[in-house]
Structure formats: C-alpha cells, structure tokens
Amino acid sequence: MGNAGDGTGRYVMKAAEFWYEGRSKDGAVRKGKIRALSVQEAKERLRETGLFIHKIKKADRSRRVHKLPSRAVILLCMQMAMLLRSGLSMQAGIQAMYGQAKERAVRAVLEQLDEAMQEGKALHEGLRETGAFSDLLVELIRAGELSGTADQACIMLASHYEERKKEKDRIKTAMAYPMLVIGITLLFGIAAFCWILPVFADFFAVSGREIPRFLWYAVQVGELIKQPAGLGTLVAGAAGIGWLIYRQKALIGPWMGQTIPGVREMYRLYYQKRISDILALLLEGGIPLYPALETAERAVGNEAVRKAVFAVKMRLAEGYSLAESIGNTSLASPVWIQMIAMGEAAGELEIMLHEFSRYAGQELAFCTEAAEKLIEPAVLLLAGIAVLGTVLGIAVPMLETITVGAWN
C-alpha cells in the first residue's frame, strides 16, 4: 500500500518482503528473502536470476490489531459496496480508499487488506486477517462473495452498524447529564472540604465552642486532600476505580442485568434485539440457521448470553425448532418466542426477526428515555440531601453558639 504520491495523484505501492525456496540451474537449493511489490513481481525477478521457484510466501511479521471506531466501519462498508458495484478491481479500490483515509488505524487496516489482495486471497479472508472486523461482518461478506451479492451484504452491514451506533449514542446521551451533575457535586465537595468548612471551624475555635465532630473530620479530610500525597492518592484511587469498572464491565453489566429488577428486563430485551439483528442479517445473506447461531454466539460479547446461545444451538441440532430451543433459556420471553414461531411457520423467519428487532428498539428507546427522566431528579435529590446534611451539621451548632453568646 502506498504511503506517498508519485506526483500524478496515484499512490505508490510499498514493497514487501517474501521468503522463497528454489533450485538453480545446477540443481543447488537456494533459499532467501526478496523485496518486491507483489508475489508475481518477486517470482519474475527470481526467474530472471535463473532460479526455478518451489515455494514463495510473504514473510510473517507481527501485526498490531487495530480497533476501528464505529463510524470508520460504517464508512468502509459503504465504500466497499460502491467499489463492488463499480466493477473496479478490489485491489485498486483499496488503494484509492487508502489515499482518502485520514485516520492512522484505518490506513493500517487497509494496508493489511491490500497485502492480502496481493496474495490472491478473497475479500472476507483479508478482512478476517486484519483482526479489526467482527465475525458477523466477515461471515456475511463471505456469504455475499459466494452468492455474488457482496455489495448488498456491505450495505446491510453499514445499516446494521449505523443503527447500533445510534443506540449506543442514545445511551451515552442519557447518562451524560447525570454524570455531569455528579462530577460538579464532587468538585463542590472537594472545594468545601478544603477551603469553606475550615472557615467555620475557625469560628468555633474563636468562640471557644467545641468543634462538631462532623466538621472536625471534614477539615481533616480537606487538609489531607491539599497535601500533594493526599491529592495523588485521591486521583489514583479514582483512576483505579474507573479502570476496574472498565476492565470488569463484562461482569458488572451481567450482574446488574440479573439482579436489579428494572435493569433485568432492559438487559434481556437488549440481547434479544442483538441476537435477532445478527440472525436476521445472516439469514437474509443466505447463511443457514445453525452457522448463523455459531456466528451470533461469537458476536454477542457476553459470557452468560453466549452460553444461552450455545444451549439454543445444541437443542437446534437435536431437531427442535428455534422457538422451542430458545424457550428453555434465560433469554426467553413470550413475545420473542411467539414472533419466532410465527416466522418459522410461515417460512419468513428473517422478516419476523427484523420486526421483533424494530419492536425491541422502540421499547429500549422508551425505557432509556424513562430511565433518563428518573435518573436526573434522583441524582439531584441525592446531591441536595448531601448539601443539606452538611449545612445542618454546621448551621445548628453555629446558631446555638450565637444564641448562647447573645444571652451572655
């Protein structure tokens, strides 16, 4: 893949390293490495030296797996769909996409994909080798290549990932305001402990009254925070908690989804929609149900749900229908099972899965909006209680001191 222009607007291919093994004209075995733009060029250059090539392959090298943002995956799917419909060769199209790419991760992935194309591999094989794309994307494009509908597969994938991005953005938006309120409250608390509450402590000291226990502890905490070591400990503790939540989110999410009543239904509905989306997409792409379930098992990204999908797959192999197989799992719900059963009976399973996914999406949007409306006042109420408790803990002793002083 090129990383510099040649002055004509084209991108110059970057030479790669190839291992070769062959025999010279006198029968001696020759092994070594050669740099060339492609396998074909390497073969031609070696033949010119009089070698008869037995084996040649691209030199293995450790590759970093680049994680692509959702918007980049959506854009790549749309670009690949246009490329496949245009009749342009995949390798030339990838080089053009590389020239337009701005992000380093996208350019690295396209470079790896171009190398796979040079080796004569299919598009889905190159996508899999990059490690940057999901099994869902790879399998659907593989099915599209076999049926000659890879462009339609790319469009369906772009639509799927765009919808998922909207869902995630909606959840992030719902949580943004409560997190902002919590952050401001914490900052106000730190400022109060460090600079405001010590003023009241001085008031009690001057008046000769005993400092309330709450105020004394608050002042000590403030003094600790103002020390470099204390502030460093606070920041490190907050970072550690954040890191722990991030690293253990695969455990925290399922725990919340299985123990908190309100979250449990949303958790189950979310994964019902996720599985329905994957199965509908793969079935529409021409992939049979059992392989589609195998892909869904790898794609859900949650161990508890993965086990449930595995159980469905095993019962399906025993001859049960999909609706019957799902009925014995923790993910089952009457509406989901009924719609799947209707789809199987009518021979239109992928259509009913799409319908359920649309229904589940509306329900999740409603639940997210309701949760947002509940979370905001709850956070404000807790912040108000904390402030009120602090004020009363200081104001009541102060009023007593002032009253006693006035009587004296």
C-alpha positions as CSV (number, residue, x, y, z in Angstrom):
1,M,0.0,0.0,0.0
2,G,1.3,3.4,-0.9
3,N,2.2,6.0,1.6
4,A,3.4,8.7,-0.8
5,G,2.3,10.0,-4.1
6,D,4.3,9.8,-7.3
7,G,3.4,13.3,-8.5
8,T,0.5,12.1,-10.6
9,G,-2.1,11.7,-7.8
10,R,-1.5,7.9,-7.6
11,Y,-0.3,6.1,-4.5
12,V,2.9,4.1,-4.9
13,M,2.9,0.6,-3.6
14,K,5.1,-0.2,-0.7
15,A,7.5,-3.1,-1.2
16,A,7.0,-6.2,1.0
17,E,9.4,-9.0,1.9
18,F,9.0,-12.5,0.6
19,W,10.6,-15.8,1.6
20,Y,11.5,-18.1,-1.3
21,E,12.9,-21.5,-1.9
22,G,14.0,-22.9,-5.4
23,R,16.7,-24.5,-7.4
24,S,19.4,-23.0,-9.5
25,K,20.3,-24.4,-13.0
26,D,23.0,-26.6,-11.5
27,G,20.4,-28.2,-9.1
28,A,21.5,-26.4,-5.9
29,V,18.8,-25.5,-3.4
30,R,18.5,-21.7,-2.9
31,K,16.6,-20.1,0.0
32,G,16.4,-16.4,0.9
33,K,14.4,-13.2,1.0
34,I,13.5,-10.7,-1.6
35,R,11.7,-7.4,-1.5
36,A,9.0,-6.8,-4.2
37,L,5.6,-5.1,-4.7
38,S,3.8,-8.4,-5.1
39,V,4.2,-12.2,-5.3
40,Q,4.1,-12.1,-9.1
41,E,6.9,-9.5,-9.3
42,A,9.0,-11.5,-6.8
43,K,8.6,-14.6,-8.9
44,E,9.5,-12.8,-12.1
45,R,12.6,-11.3,-10.6
46,L,13.8,-14.6,-9.2
47,R,13.2,-16.3,-12.6
48,E,15.4,-13.7,-14.2
49,T,18.3,-14.9,-12.0
50,G,17.8,-18.4,-13.3
51,L,16.0,-19.9,-10.2
52,F,13.2,-22.4,-10.5
53,I,10.8,-21.4,-7.7
54,H,9.3,-24.2,-5.5
55,K,7.8,-22.0,-2.7
56,I,7.3,-18.4,-2.2
57,K,5.3,-16.6,0.5
58,K,5.1,-13.3,2.2
59,A,7.4,-13.0,5.2
60,D,5.5,-13.3,8.5
61,R,5.6,-10.3,10.8
62,S,3.9,-9.4,14.0
63,R,0.9,-7.2,13.4
64,R,-0.9,-5.0,15.7
65,V,-4.6,-5.4,15.7
66,H,-6.2,-2.0,15.2
67,K,-9.6,-1.3,16.7
68,L,-11.7,0.8,14.4
69,P,-14.4,3.2,15.6
70,S,-18.0,2.5,14.5
71,R,-18.1,5.4,12.1
72,A,-15.0,4.1,10.3
73,V,-16.5,0.6,9.9
74,I,-19.7,2.1,8.5
75,L,-17.8,4.2,6.0
76,L,-15.6,1.3,4.9
77,C,-18.8,-0.8,4.4
78,M,-20.3,1.9,2.2
79,Q,-17.1,2.4,0.3
80,M,-16.7,-1.4,-0.3
81,A,-20.3,-1.6,-1.6
82,M,-19.7,1.3,-4.1
83,L,-16.4,-0.4,-5.1
84,L,-18.1,-3.8,-5.7
85,R,-20.8,-2.2,-7.8
86,S,-18.4,0.0,-9.9
87,G,-16.7,-3.0,-11.4
88,L,-13.3,-1.7,-10.3
89,S,-10.8,-4.3,-9.1
90,M,-10.8,-4.7,-5.3
91,Q,-7.0,-4.0,-5.0
92,A,-7.2,-0.8,-7.0
93,G,-10.3,0.2,-4.9
94,I,-8.5,-0.4,-1.6
95,Q,-5.5,1.7,-2.8
96,A,-7.9,4.5,-3.6
97,M,-9.6,4.2,-0.2
98,Y,-6.1,4.2,1.4
99,G,-5.3,7.5,-0.3
100,Q,-8.5,9.1,1.1
101,A,-8.2,7.7,4.6
102,K,-7.1,10.2,7.3
103,E,-7.0,8.0,10.5
104,R,-3.9,6.0,11.2
105,A,-5.8,2.9,12.3
106,V,-7.9,2.9,9.1
107,R,-4.8,3.3,6.9
108,A,-3.1,0.4,8.7
109,V,-6.1,-1.9,8.2
110,L,-6.3,-1.0,4.5
111,E,-2.6,-1.7,4.1
112,Q,-3.0,-5.2,5.6
113,L,-6.1,-5.7,3.4
114,D,-4.1,-4.7,0.3
115,E,-1.4,-7.2,1.2
116,A,-4.0,-10.0,1.4
117,M,-5.4,-9.0,-2.0
118,Q,-1.8,-9.1,-3.5
119,E,-1.6,-12.7,-2.3
120,G,-4.8,-13.6,-4.2
121,K,-7.0,-14.0,-1.1
122,A,-10.7,-13.4,-1.1
123,L,-12.1,-10.2,0.5
124,H,-13.5,-11.9,3.5
125,E,-10.2,-13.7,4.2
126,G,-8.3,-10.4,4.1
127,L,-10.9,-8.8,6.4
128,R,-10.5,-11.7,8.9
129,E,-6.7,-11.5,8.8
130,T,-6.7,-7.8,9.9
131,G,-8.4,-8.7,13.2
132,A,-10.3,-5.4,13.1
133,F,-13.7,-6.7,12.0
134,S,-16.3,-8.7,13.7
135,D,-17.2,-12.3,12.8
136,L,-20.6,-11.0,11.7
137,L,-19.1,-8.8,9.1
138,V,-16.7,-11.4,7.8
139,E,-19.3,-14.2,7.6
140,L,-21.8,-12.0,5.8
141,I,-19.3,-10.8,3.2
142,R,-18.1,-14.4,2.7
143,A,-21.7,-15.5,2.0
144,G,-22.1,-12.5,-0.3
145,E,-19.0,-13.4,-2.2
146,L,-20.3,-16.9,-2.7
147,S,-23.7,-15.8,-3.9
148,G,-22.5,-12.7,-5.9
149,T,-24.2,-10.3,-3.6
150,A,-21.3,-8.9,-1.6
151,D,-22.3,-5.3,-2.4
152,Q,-25.7,-5.9,-0.9
153,A,-24.1,-7.5,2.2
154,C,-21.9,-4.4,2.6
155,I,-25.0,-2.1,2.5
156,M,-26.8,-4.3,5.0
157,L,-23.8,-4.2,7.3
158,A,-23.5,-0.4,7.1
159,S,-27.1,-0.1,8.0
160,H,-26.7,-2.5,10.9
161,Y,-23.7,-0.8,12.4
162,E,-25.3,2.6,11.9
163,E,-28.3,1.5,13.9
164,R,-26.1,0.1,16.7
165,K,-24.1,3.3,16.8
166,K,-27.4,5.3,17.3
167,E,-28.3,3.0,20.2
168,K,-25.0,3.5,21.9
169,D,-25.1,7.3,21.3
170,R,-28.6,7.4,22.8
171,I,-27.4,5.6,26.0
172,K,-24.4,7.9,26.3
173,T,-26.6,10.9,25.9
174,A,-28.9,9.7,28.6
175,M,-26.0,9.2,31.0
176,A,-24.2,12.4,30.2
177,Y,-26.2,14.8,32.3
178,P,-26.3,12.7,35.5
179,M,-22.5,12.2,35.2
180,L,-22.0,15.9,34.8
181,V,-24.1,16.6,37.9
182,I,-22.2,14.0,39.9
183,G,-18.9,15.5,38.7
184,I,-19.9,19.0,39.7
185,T,-21.1,17.8,43.1
186,L,-17.8,16.1,43.7
187,L,-15.8,19.2,42.8
188,F,-18.0,21.3,45.0
189,G,-17.5,18.8,47.9
190,I,-13.7,19.0,47.5
191,A,-13.8,22.8,47.5
192,A,-16.0,22.8,50.6
193,F,-13.7,20.4,52.5
194,C,-10.5,22.3,51.6
195,W,-11.5,25.9,51.8
196,I,-15.1,26.6,53.0
197,L,-15.5,24.3,56.1
198,P,-12.2,25.3,57.7
199,V,-13.6,28.9,58.0
200,F,-16.5,27.6,60.1
201,A,-14.0,25.5,62.1
202,D,-12.1,28.7,62.9
203,F,-15.4,30.3,64.0
204,F,-16.0,27.6,66.6
205,A,-12.3,27.8,67.7
206,V,-12.6,31.6,68.3
207,S,-15.9,31.4,70.1
208,G,-14.4,28.7,72.4
209,R,-17.0,26.2,71.5
210,E,-16.2,22.5,70.7
211,I,-15.9,21.9,67.0
212,P,-18.7,19.5,65.9
213,R,-17.4,16.0,65.1
214,F,-18.6,16.1,61.5
215,L,-16.8,19.4,60.9
216,W,-13.6,18.2,62.5
217,Y,-13.4,15.1,60.3
218,A,-14.3,17.2,57.2
219,V,-11.4,19.7,58.0
220,Q,-9.0,16.8,58.4
221,V,-10.0,15.3,55.1
222,G,-9.6,18.7,53.5
223,E,-6.1,19.1,54.9
224,L,-5.3,15.6,53.6
225,I,-6.5,16.5,50.1
226,K,-4.5,19.7,50.0
227,Q,-1.3,17.7,50.5
228,P,0.4,16.5,47.3
229,A,0.4,12.9,48.6
230,G,-3.3,13.1,49.5
231,L,-4.3,14.6,46.2
232,G,-2.2,12.0,44.4
233,T,-3.9,9.2,46.4
234,L,-7.4,10.6,45.6
235,V,-6.6,10.9,41.9
236,A,-5.0,7.4,41.8
237,G,-8.0,5.9,43.7
238,A,-10.5,7.5,41.3
239,A,-8.5,6.3,38.3
240,G,-8.2,2.8,39.9
241,I,-12.0,2.6,40.4
242,G,-12.6,3.8,36.8
243,W,-10.1,1.2,35.4
244,L,-11.7,-1.6,37.5
245,I,-15.2,-0.7,36.2
246,Y,-13.9,-0.6,32.7
247,R,-12.0,-3.8,32.9
248,Q,-14.8,-5.7,34.7
249,K,-17.7,-4.2,32.7
250,A,-18.2,-7.7,31.2
251,L,-19.0,-8.9,34.8
252,I,-20.7,-5.7,36.1
253,G,-23.2,-5.5,33.3
254,P,-24.5,-9.1,33.6
255,W,-24.6,-8.7,37.4
256,M,-26.8,-5.6,37.1
257,G,-28.9,-7.3,34.4
258,Q,-29.5,-10.3,36.5
259,T,-30.1,-8.8,39.9
260,I,-31.7,-5.3,39.5
261,P,-35.4,-5.8,38.6
262,G,-35.8,-2.7,36.3
263,V,-32.4,-3.3,34.6
264,R,-33.1,-7.1,34.1
265,E,-35.9,-6.5,31.5
266,M,-33.8,-4.0,29.6
267,Y,-30.8,-6.3,29.7
268,R,-32.8,-9.2,28.3
269,L,-34.5,-7.1,25.7
270,Y,-31.2,-5.6,24.5
271,Y,-29.7,-9.0,23.9
272,Q,-32.9,-10.4,22.3
273,K,-32.7,-7.5,19.8
274,R,-28.9,-8.1,19.4
275,I,-29.4,-11.8,18.5
276,S,-32.4,-11.0,16.3
277,D,-30.4,-8.5,14.4
278,I,-27.5,-10.9,13.8
279,L,-29.7,-13.8,12.8
280,A,-31.9,-11.8,10.5
281,L,-28.8,-10.2,8.8
282,L,-27.1,-13.6,8.3
283,L,-30.3,-15.4,7.2
284,E,-31.0,-12.6,4.7
285,G,-27.5,-13.0,3.4
286,G,-28.1,-16.7,2.7
287,I,-26.3,-18.3,5.7
288,P,-28.2,-21.3,7.2
289,L,-29.6,-21.0,10.7
290,Y,-27.0,-23.2,12.5
291,P,-23.9,-21.4,11.2
292,A,-25.8,-18.1,11.9
293,L,-26.2,-19.2,15.5
294,E,-22.5,-20.0,15.7
295,T,-21.6,-16.5,14.5
296,A,-24.1,-15.0,16.9
297,E,-22.5,-17.0,19.8
298,R,-19.1,-15.4,19.0
299,A,-20.5,-11.9,18.3
300,V,-22.7,-11.2,21.4
301,G,-19.7,-10.5,23.6
302,N,-21.2,-11.6,26.9
303,E,-20.4,-14.9,28.5
304,A,-23.9,-15.5,30.1
305,V,-25.6,-14.7,26.8
306,R,-23.0,-16.8,24.9
307,K,-23.9,-19.8,27.0
308,A,-27.6,-19.3,26.3
309,V,-27.0,-19.1,22.5
310,F,-24.8,-22.3,22.8
311,A,-27.7,-24.1,24.5
312,V,-30.0,-22.9,21.7
313,K,-27.6,-24.2,19.1
314,M,-27.4,-27.6,20.8
315,R,-31.2,-28.1,21.0
316,L,-31.5,-27.0,17.4
317,A,-29.0,-29.7,16.4
318,E,-31.3,-32.2,18.2
319,G,-34.1,-31.4,15.9
320,Y,-36.1,-28.8,17.9
321,S,-37.3,-25.6,16.2
322,L,-35.6,-22.2,17.0
323,A,-38.6,-21.1,19.1
324,E,-38.6,-24.3,21.1
325,S,-34.8,-24.1,21.6
326,I,-35.0,-20.5,22.9
327,G,-37.9,-21.4,25.2
328,N,-35.6,-23.2,27.7
329,T,-33.1,-20.3,28.1
330,S,-32.9,-17.3,30.4
331,L,-33.3,-15.0,27.4
332,A,-36.8,-16.3,26.5
333,S,-39.8,-14.0,26.5
334,P,-43.4,-14.8,25.3
335,V,-43.3,-12.0,22.6
336,W,-39.9,-13.1,21.2
337,I,-40.8,-16.8,21.1
338,Q,-44.2,-16.2,19.6
339,M,-42.8,-14.0,16.7
340,I,-40.0,-16.5,16.0
341,A,-42.6,-19.4,15.9
342,M,-44.8,-17.4,13.5
343,G,-41.8,-16.7,11.3
344,E,-40.8,-20.4,11.2
345,A,-44.3,-21.5,10.4
346,A,-44.6,-19.0,7.6
347,G,-41.1,-19.6,6.2
348,E,-40.2,-16.0,6.8
349,L,-38.0,-16.1,9.9
350,E,-35.7,-13.3,8.9
351,I,-38.7,-11.0,8.3
352,M,-40.1,-11.7,11.8
353,L,-36.7,-11.3,13.4
354,H,-36.5,-7.8,11.7
355,E,-40.0,-7.0,13.0
356,F,-39.1,-8.0,16.5
357,S,-35.8,-6.0,16.4
358,R,-37.8,-2.9,15.4
359,Y,-40.3,-3.5,18.3
360,A,-37.4,-4.1,20.7
361,G,-35.6,-1.0,19.5
362,Q,-38.7,1.1,20.2
363,E,-39.1,-0.5,23.7
364,L,-35.5,0.2,24.5
365,A,-35.8,3.8,23.4
366,F,-38.8,4.2,25.6
367,C,-37.0,2.6,28.6
368,T,-33.9,4.7,28.1
369,E,-36.0,7.9,28.0
370,A,-37.9,6.9,31.1
371,A,-34.6,6.0,32.9
372,E,-33.1,9.3,31.9
373,K,-36.2,11.1,33.4
374,L,-35.8,9.2,36.7
375,I,-32.0,9.3,37.0
376,E,-31.7,13.1,36.7
377,P,-34.0,14.0,39.6
378,A,-32.6,11.1,41.7
379,V,-29.1,12.5,41.3
380,L,-30.2,16.0,42.1
381,L,-32.1,14.8,45.1
382,L,-29.0,12.9,46.5
383,A,-26.8,15.9,45.9
384,G,-29.4,18.1,47.7
385,I,-29.5,15.7,50.6
386,A,-25.7,15.8,50.9
387,V,-25.6,19.6,50.8
388,L,-28.5,19.9,53.3
389,G,-26.9,17.5,55.7
390,T,-23.6,19.4,55.6
391,V,-25.4,22.7,56.1
392,L,-27.4,21.5,59.1
393,G,-24.4,19.8,60.6
394,I,-22.7,23.2,60.7
395,A,-25.5,25.7,61.0
396,V,-27.3,24.2,64.0
397,P,-24.1,24.3,66.2
398,M,-23.4,27.8,64.9
399,L,-26.9,29.0,65.8
400,E,-26.5,27.5,69.3
401,T,-23.2,29.4,69.7
402,I,-24.7,32.7,68.6
403,T,-27.7,32.3,70.8
404,V,-25.7,31.5,73.9
405,G,-23.4,34.4,73.1
406,A,-26.3,36.8,72.8
407,W,-27.8,35.7,76.1
408,N,-24.5,36.1,77.8
